[in-house]
Amino acid sequence: MAQNPRTSETESTPTAGRNSGLSRRNYVRSLAAVATAATAIGGAGTAAAQDDYEVIEAEGQTITIDAGETWENKLIDMTTGQDIIITAHSSDWTIRNVGFKGKNTSGTGTATFGISDTSGGTCTVENVYLGDGSSTGNGNPNGHGQTAFWVAPDHNGHIDFENVNIQKFADNAIYGSAPGTKGGGTIHIDSSFAANCYVSHFRLATEGSKVTNSSVYVDGSHGYVGRGIWGWAPGTIEVEDCQIEMNGQNTAIDAGANGNPTEIAVTNTDYDDGAGIAEHAGSNVQLGDGVGTDPEAFIPQGVPTSPEEAASGSQK
């Protein structure tokens, strides 16, 4: 899997936001300052003894996770300047306690993780740190730089993401819309944080897929100002108990792409009305109970804030 095939649309002009003016939610762990949220990833974390996890140096290799396998307690050293690809295209696999140290500067424009459940099972991605980001990849200004997670079209099972931290990636944090074109598998992103990525942060397409208890934060400080949550056809995609703080950048919630409509159902969520909501090709963003426009991005409890913390599982 030398190159994951991906389709990334460029930034579209956001439409005006819609404000329901409803109450804000309580936070698991509020950020004292938003700037800290965007930069804390590179800072000090709880360091574990090296023998708590395996250190793997990135050197252009591909690691394959087989059906039923648990791949855990790995620290990936990206300071080599090389790429690494982790693929899991089987069933009932688990990726747990993995931290990436250093920015991906390889310029390959691949996806760090290429994943799917191809046998109708349930897979898990939990406690992963990808907060050091990536360079602009192959130089394409419209995306196709490095993607953090790419979910393949053949995905027909279910993937749970929990306690994942992705920041400063050049092309999508979790790119999970492709199954909407073929396999129809579902994705649940829970208690996760994504910030300052390009194209989009959480991108889903299939009915039963959802984002819950999570935050998106964009401030433009790293040059990547992708959409907050992007829904593709056919939907419906659920967004619940989330904070989408965009600081007026791009679009907070974007529905529809490539001329195909979808639906996004939003509850108990605050989004940035400066960035607003976009509805394309007859799409519909349904604003339900508890939706407001005063977001405050947060890092959910249990989300790792350093590579070592993730690899050792020490924040659990």
C-alpha positions in Angstrom: 0.0 0.0 0.0 2.5 2.5 -1.2 -0.1 5.2 -1.8 -3.6 5.3 -0.5 -6.0 6.5 -3.2 -7.9 9.5 -1.9 -10.3 12.1 -3.2 -10.0 15.5 -1.5 -12.1 18.4 -2.5 -10.6 21.9 -2.1 -12.0 24.4 0.3 -15.4 25.7 -0.6 -17.0 29.0 0.3 -19.0 28.6 3.5 -22.6 29.7 3.7 -24.0 31.8 6.5 -24.3 30.1 9.9 -27.6 29.2 11.7 -27.9 30.0 15.4 -30.4 28.2 17.5 -29.2 30.0 20.6 -29.6 27.0 22.9 -27.6 26.2 26.0 -24.0 25.1 26.1 -22.8 21.8 27.4 -20.5 20.9 30.3 -17.0 19.9 29.5 -15.0 16.9 30.5 -11.8 18.9 30.6 -11.9 22.5 29.6 -8.9 24.2 28.1 -7.6 27.1 30.2 -6.5 28.8 26.9 -7.2 27.7 23.4 -3.7 28.4 22.3 -2.5 25.8 24.8 -4.8 23.3 23.1 -3.2 23.8 19.8 0.4 23.6 21.0 0.3 21.3 24.0 0.9 18.3 21.9 4.5 19.1 21.4 5.0 19.8 25.0 6.0 17.7 28.0 3.9 14.7 28.8 4.1 11.9 31.3 7.2 10.0 30.1 7.2 6.2 30.7 10.2 4.0 31.0 11.2 2.9 27.5 10.6 -0.8 28.2 6.9 0.0 28.6 6.6 0.3 24.8 8.5 -0.6 21.6 10.2 2.2 19.7 10.0 1.8 15.9 12.0 4.1 13.7 10.2 5.3 10.5 12.2 4.1 7.5 9.6 3.8 4.7 8.2 0.5 5.9 4.7 -0.8 5.9 3.3 -2.7 8.9 0.3 -4.9 8.4 -2.1 -5.8 11.2 -3.9 -9.1 10.6 -7.4 -10.2 11.5 -8.0 -10.5 15.3 -4.5 -8.9 16.0 -3.9 -6.3 18.7 -1.1 -3.9 17.8 -0.3 -1.8 20.9 2.3 0.1 23.0 4.4 1.5 20.1 6.3 4.7 19.9 6.9 5.7 16.2 10.0 7.9 15.8 9.3 10.2 12.9 12.4 12.3 13.5 14.1 10.1 10.9 12.4 12.1 8.2 11.0 9.0 6.6 7.4 7.7 6.3 5.7 4.7 7.8 2.4 3.2 6.8 0.2 1.0 9.1 -2.5 -1.0 7.3 -5.3 -3.1 8.7 -7.7 -4.3 6.1 -9.1 -7.4 7.7 -11.5 -7.8 10.7 -11.7 -7.5 14.5 -8.3 -5.9 14.9 -7.3 -3.4 17.6 -4.8 -0.5 17.4 -4.1 0.8 20.9 -1.5 2.9 22.8 0.4 4.3 19.8 2.3 7.6 19.8 4.1 9.3 16.9 7.1 11.5 17.9 8.0 14.3 15.5 6.4 15.8 12.4 6.0 13.6 9.3 8.3 15.4 6.8 8.7 12.6 4.3 6.6 14.4 1.7 5.1 11.1 0.4 1.5 12.3 0.7 0.2 8.9 2.0 -2.1 8.0 4.8 -0.3 7.1 8.1 -3.1 4.5 8.8 -5.0 2.8 6.0 -7.8 0.8 7.7 -11.1 -1.0 7.2 -13.0 -4.0 8.5 -13.8 -6.1 5.4 -15.7 -8.9 7.1 -18.5 -7.2 8.9 -16.8 -7.2 12.3 -15.9 -4.5 14.8 -12.4 -2.9 15.0 -11.0 -0.5 17.6 -8.6 2.5 17.4 -7.9 3.9 20.9 -5.4 6.0 22.7 -3.4 7.3 19.7 -1.3 10.5 19.5 -0.7 12.1 16.1 -0.3 15.6 17.4 3.0 16.6 15.9 1.5 16.8 12.4 2.9 16.7 8.9 4.5 18.9 6.3 2.6 19.8 3.2 3.5 16.5 1.5 3.9 16.4 -2.2 3.3 20.1 -2.6 -0.2 20.0 -3.8 -1.9 23.2 -2.3 -5.3 21.6 -2.6 -4.6 18.7 -0.3 -3.2 15.2 -0.9 -0.6 15.8 1.7 -0.4 13.4 4.6 -3.6 12.0 6.0 -3.7 10.6 9.5 -6.4 7.9 9.1 -7.9 6.7 5.8 -10.8 4.3 5.9 -11.0 2.4 2.6 -14.1 2.1 0.5 -14.4 -1.7 1.1 -15.1 -1.1 4.8 -18.3 -2.9 5.6 -18.0 -3.5 9.4 -17.6 -1.0 12.2 -14.7 1.0 13.6 -14.6 2.7 17.0 -12.2 5.6 17.5 -11.7 6.7 21.1 -9.2 9.0 22.8 -7.4 10.0 19.6 -5.4 13.2 19.2 -4.7 14.5 15.7 -3.2 17.9 14.9 -1.6 19.8 12.0 -2.1 17.2 9.3 -2.0 18.4 5.7 -4.9 16.3 4.4 -7.8 15.2 6.7 -7.5 13.9 10.3 -10.0 11.1 10.0 -11.0 10.5 6.4 -13.9 8.1 6.8 -16.2 9.1 3.9 -15.0 6.5 1.3 -17.2 3.6 2.6 -20.2 5.6 1.6 -19.3 4.8 -2.0 -19.1 1.0 -1.6 -18.9 -1.0 1.6 -21.3 1.1 3.7 -19.5 0.3 7.0 -19.9 2.6 10.0 -17.5 4.7 12.1 -17.9 6.1 15.6 -15.5 8.8 16.7 -15.8 9.3 20.5 -13.8 11.4 23.1 -11.3 12.6 20.5 -9.6 15.9 19.6 -8.5 17.2 16.2 -7.0 20.6 15.4 -5.5 22.7 12.6 -5.7 20.1 9.9 -6.4 20.8 6.2 -9.4 19.7 4.1 -11.4 18.4 7.1 -11.1 17.0 10.6 -13.8 14.4 10.9 -15.2 13.2 7.6 -18.0 10.6 7.5 -20.6 9.4 5.1 -22.7 6.3 6.2 -25.9 6.0 8.2 -25.0 5.0 11.7 -21.7 6.9 11.7 -21.3 9.5 14.4 -19.0 11.9 16.2 -19.6 12.2 20.0 -18.0 13.9 23.0 -15.2 15.4 20.8 -13.8 18.7 19.8 -12.4 20.3 16.6 -10.2 23.4 17.0 -8.9 25.7 14.2 -7.0 28.9 14.6 -5.0 29.1 11.4 -1.7 29.2 13.2 -0.3 26.3 11.3 -1.7 27.2 7.9 -4.2 24.3 7.8 -7.8 25.5 8.1 -9.9 22.5 7.1 -13.6 22.0 7.7 -14.7 21.0 11.2 -17.1 18.1 10.4 -17.8 17.1 6.8 -20.6 14.8 5.9 -20.8 13.0 2.5 -23.6 10.9 1.0 -25.6 9.0 1.8 -25.8 9.8 5.6 -27.4 10.4 8.0 -24.4 11.3 10.2 -24.9 12.1 13.8 -23.0 14.8 15.8 -23.6 14.9 19.5 -21.9 16.5 22.5 -19.2 18.2 20.5 -17.4 21.5 20.4 -16.5 22.9 17.0 -14.3 26.0 17.5 -13.2 27.4 14.1 -12.4 31.1 14.9 -14.2 32.0 11.7 -12.1 29.8 9.5 -13.6 27.7 6.7 -16.9 25.8 7.6 -17.8 24.4 11.0 -20.3 21.8 9.6 -20.3 21.0 5.9 -22.9 18.7 4.4 -22.7 17.3 0.9 -20.0 16.9 -1.8 -19.5 16.0 -5.4 -23.1 16.9 -6.2 -24.5 14.3 -3.8 -26.7 15.3 -0.8 -26.5 14.0 2.8 -28.0 14.7 6.2 -26.2 15.6 9.4 -28.2 15.5 12.7 -26.6 17.7 15.4 -27.5 17.7 19.1 -26.0 19.1 22.3 -23.2 20.7 20.3 -21.7 24.2 20.0 -20.4 25.3 16.6 -18.7 28.6 15.4 -21.4 30.6 13.6 -18.6 32.7 12.1 -17.5 29.7 10.1 -21.1 28.6 9.8 -22.9 25.7 8.2 -22.9 24.7 4.5 -25.5 22.6 2.7 -24.7 21.4 -0.8 -26.7 19.6 -3.4 -29.9 19.5 -1.4 -28.2 18.4 1.9 -29.7 19.2 5.3 -28.1 19.9 8.6 -30.7 19.3 11.3 -30.1 21.3 14.4 -31.7 19.6 17.4 -31.8 20.1 21.1 -29.0 21.8 22.9 -27.3 23.3 19.8 -25.5 26.7 20.4 -22.9 28.9 18.8 -20.5 29.6 21.7 -18.0 26.7 21.3 -15.1 26.0 23.7 -12.7 23.4 22.4 -11.6 20.8 24.9 -9.4 17.8 25.1 -11.5 14.9 26.5 -10.3 13.1 29.6 -8.1 10.1 28.6 -6.8 11.7 25.3 -3.0 11.5 25.2 -1.1 14.8 25.0 2.3 13.4 24.2 3.8 10.4 22.2 5.2 8.8 25.3 1.9 9.1 27.1 0.1 7.4 24.3 2.6 4.6 23.8 2.7 3.7 27.5 -1.0 4.1 28.1 -0.1 6.1 31.2 -3.0 8.5 31.1 -5.5 5.6 31.5 
